[in-house]
Amino acid sequence: MDIPKGYFAIYVGEQEKKRFVVPVSILSEPKFQELLHQSEQEFGYNHPMGGITIPCSEDIFTDLASRFGAFL
């Protein structure tokens, strides 16, 4: 799947990972930055999926991202 300009792909999930395409503008959101920090703590810079992997439940992520209108 192609990723449009201004967006990036991330993988979310605790067990199985689901791919989401979100706008780069979400990077400035404090709650999303917290998720990135959790990701750094768990994976460092070696993400198993080859992209940014967020170690939280899909439900938590979709709720958070929908608040920011972050879905493509």
PQR file with spaces between the fields and no chain letter, atoms N, CA, C, O and H, PARSE charges and radii, in Angstrom:
ATOM       1  N    MET     1       0.847   -1.178    0.000 -0.4000 1.5000
ATOM       2  CA   MET     1       0.000    0.000    0.000 -0.0000 2.0000
ATOM       3  C    MET     1       0.889    1.237    0.000  0.5500 1.7000
ATOM       4  O    MET     1       1.809    1.345    0.811 -0.5500 1.4000
ATOM       5  N    ASP     2       0.620    2.151   -0.893 -0.4000 1.5000
ATOM       6  CA   ASP     2       1.378    3.390   -0.961 -0.0000 2.0000
ATOM       7  C    ASP     2       0.973    4.307    0.188  0.5500 1.7000
ATOM       8  O    ASP     2      -0.170    4.307    0.644 -0.5500 1.4000
ATOM       9  H    ASP     2      -0.126    2.062   -1.552  0.4000 1.0000
ATOM      10  N    ILE     3       1.939    5.078    0.633 -0.4000 1.5000
ATOM      11  CA   ILE     3       1.694    6.027    1.714 -0.0000 2.0000
ATOM      12  C    ILE     3       1.751    7.430    1.118  0.5500 1.7000
ATOM      13  O    ILE     3       2.773    7.817    0.552 -0.5500 1.4000
ATOM      14  H    ILE     3       2.868    5.078    0.263  0.4000 1.0000
ATOM      15  N    PRO     4       0.668    8.194    1.236 -0.5600 1.5000
ATOM      16  CA   PRO     4       0.654    9.544    0.671  0.2800 2.0000
ATOM      17  C    PRO     4       1.635   10.467    1.381  0.5500 1.7000
ATOM      18  O    PRO     4       2.022   10.233    2.526 -0.5500 1.4000
ATOM      19  N    LYS     5       2.022   11.507    0.683 -0.4000 1.5000
ATOM      20  CA   LYS     5       2.897   12.521    1.257 -0.0000 2.0000
ATOM      21  C    LYS     5       2.235   13.110    2.500  0.5500 1.7000
ATOM      22  O    LYS     5       1.042   13.410    2.496 -0.5500 1.4000
ATOM      23  H    LYS     5       1.707   11.698   -0.247  0.4000 1.0000
ATOM      24  N    GLY     6       3.018   13.270    3.559 -0.4000 1.5000
ATOM      25  CA   GLY     6       2.499   13.834    4.797 -0.0000 2.0000
ATOM      26  C    GLY     6       1.965   12.791    5.761  0.5500 1.7000
ATOM      27  O    GLY     6       1.422   13.136    6.811 -0.5500 1.4000
ATOM      28  H    GLY     6       3.988   13.026    3.562  0.4000 1.0000
ATOM      29  N    TYR     7       2.114   11.512    5.414 -0.4000 1.5000
ATOM      30  CA   TYR     7       1.648   10.412    6.262 -0.0000 2.0000
ATOM      31  C    TYR     7       2.787    9.431    6.482  0.5500 1.7000
ATOM      32  O    TYR     7       3.785    9.457    5.761 -0.5500 1.4000
ATOM      33  H    TYR     7       2.555   11.232    4.561  0.4000 1.0000
ATOM      34  N    PHE     8       2.638    8.561    7.485 -0.4000 1.5000
ATOM      35  CA   PHE     8       3.604    7.492    7.693 -0.0000 2.0000
ATOM      36  C    PHE     8       2.875    6.277    8.253  0.5500 1.7000
ATOM      37  O    PHE     8       1.780    6.386    8.805 -0.5500 1.4000
ATOM      38  H    PHE     8       1.828    8.540    8.071  0.4000 1.0000
ATOM      39  N    ALA     9       3.504    5.123    8.097 -0.4000 1.5000
ATOM      40  CA   ALA     9       2.901    3.874    8.568 -0.0000 2.0000
ATOM      41  C    ALA     9       3.471    3.514    9.932  0.5500 1.7000
ATOM      42  O    ALA     9       4.661    3.694   10.192 -0.5500 1.4000
ATOM      43  H    ALA     9       4.393    5.034    7.648  0.4000 1.0000
ATOM      44  N    ILE    10       2.601    3.002   10.796 -0.4000 1.5000
ATOM      45  CA   ILE    10       3.033    2.477   12.080 -0.0000 2.0000
ATOM      46  C    ILE    10       2.323    1.148   12.297  0.5500 1.7000
ATOM      47  O    ILE    10       1.306    0.858   11.667 -0.5500 1.4000
ATOM      48  H    ILE    10       1.635    2.855   10.585  0.4000 1.0000
ATOM      49  N    TYR    11       2.874    0.356   13.192 -0.4000 1.5000
ATOM      50  CA   TYR    11       2.281   -0.925   13.557 -0.0000 2.0000
ATOM      51  C    TYR    11       1.878   -0.846   15.017  0.5500 1.7000
ATOM      52  O    TYR    11       2.642   -0.384   15.864 -0.5500 1.4000
ATOM      53  H    TYR    11       3.701    0.592   13.703  0.4000 1.0000
ATOM      54  N    VAL    12       0.672   -1.301   15.297 -0.4000 1.5000
ATOM      55  CA   VAL    12       0.106   -1.171   16.641 -0.0000 2.0000
ATOM      56  C    VAL    12      -0.411   -2.531   17.101  0.5500 1.7000
ATOM      57  O    VAL    12      -1.015   -3.276   16.330 -0.5500 1.4000
ATOM      58  H    VAL    12       0.051   -1.677   14.608  0.4000 1.0000
ATOM      59  N    GLY    13      -0.167   -2.834   18.358 -0.4000 1.5000
ATOM      60  CA   GLY    13      -0.727   -4.041   18.944 -0.0000 2.0000
ATOM      61  C    GLY    13       0.188   -4.625   19.995  0.5500 1.7000
ATOM      62  O    GLY    13       1.393   -4.375   20.009 -0.5500 1.4000
ATOM      63  H    GLY    13       0.324   -2.229   18.985  0.4000 1.0000
ATOM      64  N    GLU    14      -0.408   -5.407   20.871 -0.4000 1.5000
ATOM      65  CA   GLU    14       0.372   -6.054   21.924 -0.0000 2.0000
ATOM      66  C    GLU    14       0.830   -7.436   21.475  0.5500 1.7000
ATOM      67  O    GLU    14       1.972   -7.818   21.730 -0.5500 1.4000
ATOM      68  H    GLU    14      -1.387   -5.610   20.860  0.4000 1.0000
ATOM      69  N    GLN    15      -0.033   -8.184   20.818 -0.4000 1.5000
ATOM      70  CA   GLN    15       0.321   -9.507   20.300 -0.0000 2.0000
ATOM      71  C    GLN    15       0.486   -9.422   18.791  0.5500 1.7000
ATOM      72  O    GLN    15       1.602   -9.392   18.275 -0.5500 1.4000
ATOM      73  H    GLN    15      -0.961   -7.873   20.611  0.4000 1.0000
ATOM      74  N    GLU    16      -0.635   -9.385   18.099 -0.4000 1.5000
ATOM      75  CA   GLU    16      -0.599   -9.212   16.648 -0.0000 2.0000
ATOM      76  C    GLU    16      -0.539   -7.718   16.349  0.5500 1.7000
ATOM      77  O    GLU    16      -1.139   -6.905   17.051 -0.5500 1.4000
ATOM      78  H    GLU    16      -1.543   -9.409   18.519  0.4000 1.0000
ATOM      79  N    LYS    17       0.184   -7.380   15.312 -0.4000 1.5000
ATOM      80  CA   LYS    17       0.344   -5.976   14.962 -0.0000 2.0000
ATOM      81  C    LYS    17      -0.503   -5.635   13.738  0.5500 1.7000
ATOM      82  O    LYS    17      -0.549   -6.394   12.770 -0.5500 1.4000
ATOM      83  H    LYS    17       0.671   -8.041   14.742  0.4000 1.0000
ATOM      84  N    LYS    18      -1.168   -4.493   13.793 -0.4000 1.5000
ATOM      85  CA   LYS    18      -1.964   -4.004   12.673 -0.0000 2.0000
ATOM      86  C    LYS    18      -1.318   -2.725   12.156  0.5500 1.7000
ATOM      87  O    LYS    18      -0.851   -1.897   12.939 -0.5500 1.4000
ATOM      88  H    LYS    18      -1.131   -3.876   14.579  0.4000 1.0000
ATOM      89  N    ARG    19      -1.292   -2.568   10.849 -0.4000 1.5000
ATOM      90  CA   ARG    19      -0.668   -1.404   10.221 -0.0000 2.0000
ATOM      91  C    ARG    19      -1.688   -0.273   10.081  0.5500 1.7000
ATOM      92  O    ARG    19      -2.818   -0.487    9.641 -0.5500 1.4000
ATOM      93  H    ARG    19      -1.671   -3.240   10.213  0.4000 1.0000
ATOM      94  N    PHE    20      -1.265    0.934   10.462 -0.4000 1.5000
ATOM      95  CA   PHE    20      -2.070    2.134   10.307 -0.0000 2.0000
ATOM      96  C    PHE    20      -1.256    3.165    9.545  0.5500 1.7000
ATOM      97  O    PHE    20      -0.032    3.214    9.667 -0.5500 1.4000
ATOM      98  H    PHE    20      -0.347    1.108   10.819  0.4000 1.0000
ATOM      99  N    VAL    21      -1.931    3.981    8.765 -0.4000 1.5000
ATOM     100  CA   VAL    21      -1.299    5.102    8.082 -0.0000 2.0000
ATOM     101  C    VAL    21      -1.881    6.362    8.707  0.5500 1.7000
ATOM     102  O    VAL    21      -3.088    6.600    8.657 -0.5500 1.4000
ATOM     103  H    VAL    21      -2.925    3.942    8.665  0.4000 1.0000
ATOM     104  N    VAL    22      -0.999    7.165    9.297 -0.4000 1.5000
ATOM     105  CA   VAL    22      -1.435    8.351   10.037 -0.0000 2.0000
ATOM     106  C    VAL    22      -0.657    9.578    9.556  0.5500 1.7000
ATOM     107  O    VAL    22       0.446    9.440    9.026 -0.5500 1.4000
ATOM     108  H    VAL    22      -0.018    6.972    9.338  0.4000 1.0000
ATOM     109  N    PRO    23      -1.219   10.772    9.735 -0.5600 1.5000
ATOM     110  CA   PRO    23      -0.525   11.992    9.293  0.2800 2.0000
ATOM     111  C    PRO    23       0.656   12.316   10.214  0.5500 1.7000
ATOM     112  O    PRO    23       0.621   12.010   11.406 -0.5500 1.4000
ATOM     113  N    VAL    24       1.679   12.924    9.665 -0.4000 1.5000
ATOM     114  CA   VAL    24       2.836   13.308   10.471 -0.0000 2.0000
ATOM     115  C    VAL    24       2.448   14.327   11.535  0.5500 1.7000
ATOM     116  O    VAL    24       3.164   14.474   12.526 -0.5500 1.4000
ATOM     117  H    VAL    24       1.707   13.172    8.697  0.4000 1.0000
ATOM     118  N    SER    25       1.349   15.025   11.359 -0.4000 1.5000
ATOM     119  CA   SER    25       0.913   16.020   12.350 -0.0000 2.0000
ATOM     120  C    SER    25       0.638   15.387   13.715  0.5500 1.7000
ATOM     121  O    SER    25       0.683   16.079   14.732 -0.5500 1.4000
ATOM     122  H    SER    25       0.767   14.905   10.554  0.4000 1.0000
ATOM     123  N    ILE    26       0.357   14.093   13.752 -0.4000 1.5000
ATOM     124  CA   ILE    26       0.103   13.414   15.024 -0.0000 2.0000
ATOM     125  C    ILE    26       1.360   13.371   15.888  0.5500 1.7000
ATOM     126  O    ILE    26       1.277   13.198   17.104 -0.5500 1.4000
ATOM     127  H    ILE    26       0.320   13.530   12.925  0.4000 1.0000
ATOM     128  N    LEU    27       2.517   13.527   15.262 -0.4000 1.5000
ATOM     129  CA   LEU    27       3.781   13.482   16.009 -0.0000 2.0000
ATOM     130  C    LEU    27       3.884   14.589   17.052  0.5500 1.7000
ATOM     131  O    LEU    27       4.617   14.441   18.030 -0.5500 1.4000
ATOM     132  H    LEU    27       2.585   13.668   14.274  0.4000 1.0000
ATOM     133  N    SER    28       3.175   15.681   16.868 -0.4000 1.5000
ATOM     134  CA   SER    28       3.246   16.792   17.819 -0.0000 2.0000
ATOM     135  C    SER    28       2.294   16.631   18.998  0.5500 1.7000
ATOM     136  O    SER    28       2.340   17.423   19.939 -0.5500 1.4000
ATOM     137  H    SER    28       2.580   15.801   16.073  0.4000 1.0000
ATOM     138  N    GLU    29       1.439   15.627   18.962 -0.4000 1.5000
ATOM     139  CA   GLU    29       0.475   15.414   20.045 -0.0000 2.0000
ATOM     140  C    GLU    29       1.155   14.767   21.256  0.5500 1.7000
ATOM     141  O    GLU    29       1.803   13.730   21.109 -0.5500 1.4000
ATOM     142  H    GLU    29       1.402   14.983   18.197  0.4000 1.0000
ATOM     143  N    PRO    30       1.019   15.358   22.447 -0.5600 1.5000
ATOM     144  CA   PRO    30       1.676   14.818   23.648  0.2800 2.0000
ATOM     145  C    PRO    30       1.334   13.354   23.933  0.5500 1.7000
ATOM     146  O    PRO    30       2.217   12.586   24.316 -0.5500 1.4000
ATOM     147  N    LYS    31       0.086   12.956   23.758 -0.4000 1.5000
ATOM     148  CA   LYS    31      -0.293   11.553   24.022 -0.0000 2.0000
ATOM     149  C    LYS    31       0.397   10.615   23.046  0.5500 1.7000
ATOM     150  O    LYS    31       0.804    9.519   23.429 -0.5500 1.4000
ATOM     151  H    LYS    31      -0.631   13.580   23.447  0.4000 1.0000
ATOM     152  N    PHE    32       0.535   11.028   21.793 -0.4000 1.5000
ATOM     153  CA   PHE    32       1.227   10.192   20.819 -0.0000 2.0000
ATOM     154  C    PHE    32       2.712   10.130   21.151  0.5500 1.7000
ATOM     155  O    PHE    32       3.343    9.089   20.970 -0.5500 1.4000
ATOM     156  H    PHE    32       0.204   11.919   21.483  0.4000 1.0000
ATOM     157  N    GLN    33       3.269   11.225   21.631 -0.4000 1.5000
ATOM     158  CA   GLN    33       4.672   11.230   22.038 -0.0000 2.0000
ATOM     159  C    GLN    33       4.905   10.267   23.194  0.5500 1.7000
ATOM     160  O    GLN    33       5.965    9.647   23.278 -0.5500 1.4000
ATOM     161  H    GLN    33       2.756   12.070   21.778  0.4000 1.0000
ATOM     162  N    GLU    34       3.926   10.136   24.085 -0.4000 1.5000
ATOM     163  CA   GLU    34       4.029    9.155   25.171 -0.0000 2.0000
ATOM     164  C    GLU    34       4.099    7.739   24.603  0.5500 1.7000
ATOM     165  O    GLU    34       4.890    6.917   25.067 -0.5500 1.4000
ATOM     166  H    GLU    34       3.065   10.640   24.017  0.4000 1.0000
ATOM     167  N    LEU    35       3.269    7.459   23.597 -0.4000 1.5000
ATOM     168  CA   LEU    35       3.307    6.138   22.966 -0.0000 2.0000
ATOM     169  C    LEU    35       4.655    5.889   22.292  0.5500 1.7000
ATOM     170  O    LEU    35       5.175    4.775   22.340 -0.5500 1.4000
ATOM     171  H    LEU    35       2.627    8.127   23.220  0.4000 1.0000
ATOM     172  N    LEU    36       5.219    6.915   21.669 -0.4000 1.5000
ATOM     173  CA   LEU    36       6.540    6.774   21.052 -0.0000 2.0000
ATOM     174  C    LEU    36       7.604    6.492   22.104  0.5500 1.7000
ATOM     175  O    LEU    36       8.529    5.713   21.872 -0.5500 1.4000
ATOM     176  H    LEU    36       4.796    7.820   21.630  0.4000 1.0000
ATOM     177  N    HIS    37       7.466    7.128   23.259 -0.4000 1.5000
ATOM     178  CA   HIS    37       8.418    6.883   24.342 -0.0000 2.0000
ATOM     179  C    HIS    37       8.309    5.437   24.825  0.5500 1.7000
ATOM     180  O    HIS    37       9.329    4.793   25.070 -0.5500 1.4000
ATOM     181  H    HIS    37       6.715    7.761   23.448  0.4000 1.0000
ATOM     182  N    GLN    38       7.097    4.925   24.964 -0.4000 1.5000
ATOM     183  CA   GLN    38       6.906    3.523   25.342 -0.0000 2.0000
ATOM     184  C    GLN    38       7.548    2.602   24.315  0.5500 1.7000
ATOM     185  O    GLN    38       8.175    1.602   24.665 -0.5500 1.4000
ATOM     186  H    GLN    38       6.269    5.449   24.765  0.4000 1.0000
ATOM     187  N    SER    39       7.385    2.951   23.054 -0.4000 1.5000
ATOM     188  CA   SER    39       7.968    2.167   21.980 -0.0000 2.0000
ATOM     189  C    SER    39       9.495    2.164   22.084  0.5500 1.7000
ATOM     190  O    SER    39      10.137    1.128   21.916 -0.5500 1.4000
ATOM     191  H    SER    39       6.876    3.764   22.770  0.4000 1.0000
ATOM     192  N    GLU    40      10.062    3.331   22.363 -0.4000 1.5000
ATOM     193  CA   GLU    40      11.513    3.435   22.520 -0.0000 2.0000
ATOM     194  C    GLU    40      11.989    2.574   23.685  0.5500 1.7000
ATOM     195  O    GLU    40      13.016    1.903   23.584 -0.5500 1.4000
ATOM     196  H    GLU    40       9.540    4.173   22.500  0.4000 1.0000
ATOM     197  N    GLN    41      11.247    2.591   24.788 -0.4000 1.5000
ATOM     198  CA   GLN    41      11.627    1.799   25.959 -0.0000 2.0000
ATOM     199  C    GLN    41      11.592    0.299   25.658  0.5500 1.7000
ATOM     200  O    GLN    41      12.453   -0.453   26.115 -0.5500 1.4000
ATOM     201  H    GLN    41      10.413    3.136   24.870  0.4000 1.0000
ATOM     202  N    GLU    42      10.598   -0.124   24.892 -0.4000 1.5000
ATOM     203  CA   GLU    42      10.434   -1.551   24.611 -0.0000 2.0000
ATOM     204  C    GLU    42      11.333   -2.043   23.481  0.5500 1.7000
ATOM     205  O    GLU    42      11.918   -3.122   23.578 -0.5500 1.4000
ATOM     206  H    GLU    42       9.899    0.487   24.521  0.4000 1.0000
ATOM     207  N    PHE    43      11.445   -1.262   22.416 -0.4000 1.5000
ATOM     208  CA   PHE    43      12.151   -1.738   21.228 -0.0000 2.0000
ATOM     209  C    PHE    43      13.456   -1.015   20.936  0.5500 1.7000
ATOM     210  O    PHE    43      14.248   -1.503   20.130 -0.5500 1.4000
ATOM     211  H    PHE    43      10.970   -0.386   22.338  0.4000 1.0000
ATOM     212  N    GLY    44      13.709    0.125   21.559 -0.4000 1.5000
ATOM     213  CA   GLY    44      14.856    0.933   21.166 -0.0000 2.0000
ATOM     214  C    GLY    44      14.637    1.402   19.739  0.5500 1.7000
ATOM     215  O    GLY    44      13.547    1.856   19.391 -0.5500 1.4000
ATOM     216  H    GLY    44      13.066    0.521   22.214  0.4000 1.0000
ATOM     217  N    TYR    45      15.650    1.296   18.928 -0.4000 1.5000
ATOM     218  CA   TYR    45      15.512    1.689   17.529 -0.0000 2.0000
ATOM     219  C    TYR    45      15.489    0.477   16.615  0.5500 1.7000
ATOM     220  O    TYR    45      15.650    0.611   15.402 -0.5500 1.4000
ATOM     221  H    TYR    45      16.536    0.927   19.210  0.4000 1.0000
ATOM     222  N    ASN    46      15.293   -0.696   17.180 -0.4000 1.5000
ATOM     223  CA   ASN    46      15.237   -1.934   16.420 -0.0000 2.0000
ATOM     224  C    ASN    46      13.803   -2.459   16.447  0.5500 1.7000
ATOM     225  O    ASN    46      13.484   -3.359   17.224 -0.5500 1.4000
ATOM     226  H    ASN    46      15.162   -0.805   18.166  0.4000 1.0000
ATOM     227  N    HIS    47      12.955   -1.908   15.616 -0.4000 1.5000
ATOM     228  CA   HIS    47      11.554   -2.300   15.597 -0.0000 2.0000
ATOM     229  C    HIS    47      11.385   -3.592   14.805  0.5500 1.7000
ATOM     230  O    HIS    47      11.854   -3.681   13.671 -0.5500 1.4000
ATOM     231  H    HIS    47      13.214   -1.176   14.986  0.4000 1.0000
ATOM     232  N    PRO    48      10.727   -4.588   15.377 -0.5600 1.5000
ATOM     233  CA   PRO    48      10.609   -5.899   14.736  0.2800 2.0000
ATOM     234  C    PRO    48       9.838   -5.905   13.413  0.5500 1.7000
ATOM     235  O    PRO    48      10.032   -6.803   12.594 -0.5500 1.4000
ATOM     236  N    MET    49       8.978   -4.929   13.197 -0.4000 1.5000
ATOM     237  CA   MET    49       8.176   -4.914   11.972 -0.0000 2.0000
ATOM     238  C    MET    49       8.862   -4.106   10.864  0.5500 1.7000
ATOM     239  O    MET    49       8.351   -4.033    9.747 -0.5500 1.4000
ATOM     240  H    MET    49       8.820   -4.199   13.863  0.4000 1.0000
ATOM     241  N    GLY    50      10.004   -3.506   11.164 -0.4000 1.5000
ATOM     242  CA   GLY    50      10.702   -2.721   10.163 -0.0000 2.0000
ATOM     243  C    GLY    50      10.242   -1.271   10.118  0.5500 1.7000
ATOM     244  O    GLY    50      10.808   -0.473    9.371 -0.5500 1.4000
ATOM     245  H    GLY    50      10.419   -3.565   12.072  0.4000 1.0000
ATOM     246  N    GLY    51       9.250   -0.921   10.884 -0.4000 1.5000
ATOM     247  CA   GLY    51       8.738    0.444   10.981 -0.0000 2.0000
ATOM     248  C    GLY    51       8.461    0.730   12.441  0.5500 1.7000
ATOM     249  O    GLY    51       8.749   -0.099   13.304 -0.5500 1.4000
ATOM     250  H    GLY    51       8.791   -1.570   11.491  0.4000 1.0000
ATOM     251  N    ILE    52       7.912    1.880   12.722 -0.4000 1.5000
ATOM     252  CA   ILE    52       7.589    2.218   14.112 -0.0000 2.0000
ATOM     253  C    ILE    52       6.517    1.262   14.610  0.5500 1.7000
ATOM     254  O    ILE    52       5.478    1.082   13.975 -0.5500 1.4000
ATOM     255  H    ILE    52       7.678    2.554   12.020  0.4000 1.0000
ATOM     256  N    THR    53       6.787    0.656   15.751 -0.4000 1.5000
ATOM     257  CA   THR    53       5.841   -0.270   16.371 -0.0000 2.0000
ATOM     258  C    THR    53       5.435    0.309   17.720  0.5500 1.7000
ATOM     259  O    THR    53       6.284    0.621   18.555 -0.5500 1.4000
ATOM     260  H    THR    53       7.631    0.802   16.267  0.4000 1.0000
ATOM     261  N    ILE    54       4.126    0.448   17.924 -0.4000 1.5000
ATOM     262  CA   ILE    54       3.594    0.994   19.167 -0.0000 2.0000
ATOM     263  C    ILE    54       3.047   -0.157   20.005  0.5500 1.7000
ATOM     264  O    ILE    54       2.128   -0.850   19.568 -0.5500 1.4000
ATOM     265  H    ILE    54       3.436    0.194   17.246  0.4000 1.0000
ATOM     266  N    PRO    55       3.600   -0.376   21.215 -0.5600 1.5000
ATOM     267  CA   PRO    55       3.184   -1.504   22.043  0.2800 2.0000
ATOM     268  C    PRO    55       1.980   -1.191   22.928  0.5500 1.7000
ATOM     269  O    PRO    55       2.091   -1.197   24.154 -0.5500 1.4000
ATOM     270  N    CYS    56       0.835   -0.918   22.314 -0.4000 1.5000
ATOM     271  CA   CYS    56      -0.384   -0.706   23.086 -0.0000 2.0000
ATOM     272  C    CYS    56      -1.510   -1.439   22.363  0.5500 1.7000
ATOM     273  O    CYS    56      -1.336   -1.914   21.240 -0.5500 1.4000
ATOM     274  H    CYS    56       0.744   -0.913   21.318  0.4000 1.0000
ATOM     275  N    SER    57      -2.639   -1.524   23.006 -0.4000 1.5000
ATOM     276  CA   SER    57      -3.751   -2.215   22.367 -0.0000 2.0000
ATOM     277  C    SER    57      -4.260   -1.393   21.185  0.5500 1.7000
ATOM     278  O    SER    57      -4.177   -0.165   21.170 -0.5500 1.4000
ATOM     279  H    SER    57      -2.780   -1.139   23.918  0.4000 1.0000
ATOM     280  N    GLU    58      -4.777   -2.096   20.221 -0.4000 1.5000
ATOM     281  CA   GLU    58      -5.333   -1.438   19.041 -0.0000 2.0000
ATOM     282  C    GLU    58      -6.473   -0.497   19.438  0.5500 1.7000
ATOM     283  O    GLU    58      -6.607    0.588   18.873 -0.5500 1.4000
ATOM     284  H    GLU    58      -4.844   -3.093   20.233  0.4000 1.0000
ATOM     285  N    ASP    59      -7.285   -0.905   20.397 -0.4000 1.5000
ATOM     286  CA   ASP    59      -8.411   -0.080   20.851 -0.0000 2.0000
ATOM     287  C    ASP    59      -7.945    1.261   21.424  0.5500 1.7000
ATOM     288  O    ASP    59      -8.516    2.309   21.121 -0.5500 1.4000
ATOM     289  H    ASP    59      -7.176   -1.787   20.856  0.4000 1.0000
ATOM     290  N    ILE    60      -6.906    1.215   22.252 -0.4000 1.5000
ATOM     291  CA   ILE    60      -6.383    2.455   22.835 -0.0000 2.0000
ATOM     292  C    ILE    60      -5.861    3.366   21.735  0.5500 1.7000
ATOM     293  O    ILE    60      -6.127    4.568   21.739 -0.5500 1.4000
ATOM     294  H    ILE    60      -6.442    0.364   22.499  0.4000 1.0000
ATOM     295  N    PHE    61      -5.115    2.795   20.791 -0.4000 1.5000
ATOM     296  CA   PHE    61      -4.555    3.609   19.722 -0.0000 2.0000
ATOM     297  C    PHE    61      -5.645    4.201   18.842  0.5500 1.7000
ATOM     298  O    PHE    61      -5.588    5.388   18.523 -0.5500 1.4000
ATOM     299  H    PHE    61      -4.899    1.819   20.788  0.4000 1.0000
ATOM     300  N    THR    62      -6.635    3.413   18.442 -0.4000 1.5000
ATOM     301  CA   THR    62      -7.676    3.934   17.560 -0.0000 2.0000
ATOM     302  C    THR    62      -8.487    5.025   18.252  0.5500 1.7000
ATOM     303  O    THR    62      -8.894    5.997   17.616 -0.5500 1.4000
ATOM     304  H    THR    62      -6.681    2.448   18.702  0.4000 1.0000
ATOM     305  N    ASP    63      -8.722    4.867   19.551 -0.4000 1.5000
ATOM     306  CA   ASP    63      -9.439    5.904   20.298 -0.0000 2.0000
ATOM     307  C    ASP    63      -8.630    7.194   20.306  0.5500 1.7000
ATOM     308  O    ASP    63      -9.162    8.269   20.028 -0.5500 1.4000
ATOM     309  H    ASP    63      -8.391    4.077   20.068  0.4000 1.0000
ATOM     310  N    LEU    64      -7.359    7.088   20.620 -0.4000 1.5000
ATOM     311  CA   LEU    64      -6.488    8.260   20.661 -0.0000 2.0000
ATOM     312  C    LEU    64      -6.375    8.913   19.287  0.5500 1.7000
ATOM     313  O    LEU    64      -6.537   10.127   19.163 -0.5500 1.4000
ATOM     314  H    LEU    64      -6.927    6.215   20.846  0.4000 1.0000
ATOM     315  N    ALA    65      -6.101    8.126   18.267 -0.4000 1.5000
ATOM     316  CA   ALA    65      -5.909    8.674   16.924 -0.0000 2.0000
ATOM     317  C    ALA    65      -7.198    9.313   16.386  0.5500 1.7000
ATOM     318  O    ALA    65      -7.150   10.325   15.688 -0.5500 1.4000
ATOM     319  H    ALA    65      -5.969    7.140   18.368  0.4000 1.0000
ATOM     320  N    SER    66      -8.338    8.718   16.716 -0.4000 1.5000
ATOM     321  CA   SER    66      -9.592    9.292   16.224 -0.0000 2.0000
ATOM     322  C    SER    66      -9.872   10.659   16.835  0.5500 1.7000
ATOM     323  O    SER    66     -10.518   11.498   16.208 -0.5500 1.4000
ATOM     324  H    SER    66      -8.376    7.896   17.284  0.4000 1.0000
ATOM     325  N    ARG    67      -9.390   10.891   18.057 -0.4000 1.5000
ATOM     326  CA   ARG    67      -9.554   12.202   18.693 -0.0000 2.0000
ATOM     327  C    ARG    67      -8.826   13.297   17.923  0.5500 1.7000
ATOM     328  O    ARG    67      -9.231   14.459   17.938 -0.5500 1.4000
ATOM     329  H    ARG    67      -8.865   10.210   18.567  0.4000 1.0000
ATOM     330  N    PHE    68      -7.751   12.911   17.254 -0.4000 1.5000
ATOM     331  CA   PHE    68      -6.963   13.881   16.501 -0.0000 2.0000
ATOM     332  C    PHE    68      -7.289   13.855   15.018  0.5500 1.7000
ATOM     333  O    PHE    68      -6.636   14.540   14.230 -0.5500 1.4000
ATOM     334  H    PHE    68      -7.422   11.967   17.241  0.4000 1.0000
ATOM     335  N    GLY    69      -8.290   13.076   14.625 -0.4000 1.5000
ATOM     336  CA   GLY    69      -8.637   12.961   13.209 -0.0000 2.0000
ATOM     337  C    GLY    69      -7.470   12.410   12.409  0.5500 1.7000
ATOM     338  O    GLY    69      -7.183   12.876   11.306 -0.5500 1.4000
ATOM     339  H    GLY    69      -8.821   12.520   15.265  0.4000 1.0000
ATOM     340  N    ALA    70      -6.802   11.418   12.972 -0.4000 1.5000
ATOM     341  CA   ALA    70      -5.520   10.970   12.423 -0.0000 2.0000
ATOM     342  C    ALA    70      -5.600    9.803   11.442  0.5500 1.7000
ATOM     343  O    ALA    70      -4.561    9.250   11.081 -0.5500 1.4000
ATOM     344  H    ALA    70      -7.034   11.039   13.868  0.4000 1.0000
ATOM     345  N    PHE    71      -6.765    9.418   11.010 -0.4000 1.5000
ATOM     346  CA   PHE    71      -6.833    8.279   10.091 -0.0000 2.0000
ATOM     347  C    PHE    71      -6.961    8.735    8.663  0.5500 1.7000
ATOM     348  O    PHE    71      -7.619    9.731    8.361 -0.5500 1.4000
ATOM     349  H    PHE    71      -7.609    9.867   11.304  0.4000 1.0000
ATOM     350  N    LEU    72      -6.324    7.994    7.797 -0.4000 1.5000
ATOM     351  CA   LEU    72      -6.378    8.260    6.363 -0.0000 2.0000
ATOM     352  C    LEU    72      -7.689    7.762    5.806  0.5500 1.7000
ATOM     353  O    LEU    72      -7.939    7.890    4.608 -0.5500 1.4000
ATOM     354  H    LEU    72      -5.789    7.185    8.042  0.4000 1.0000
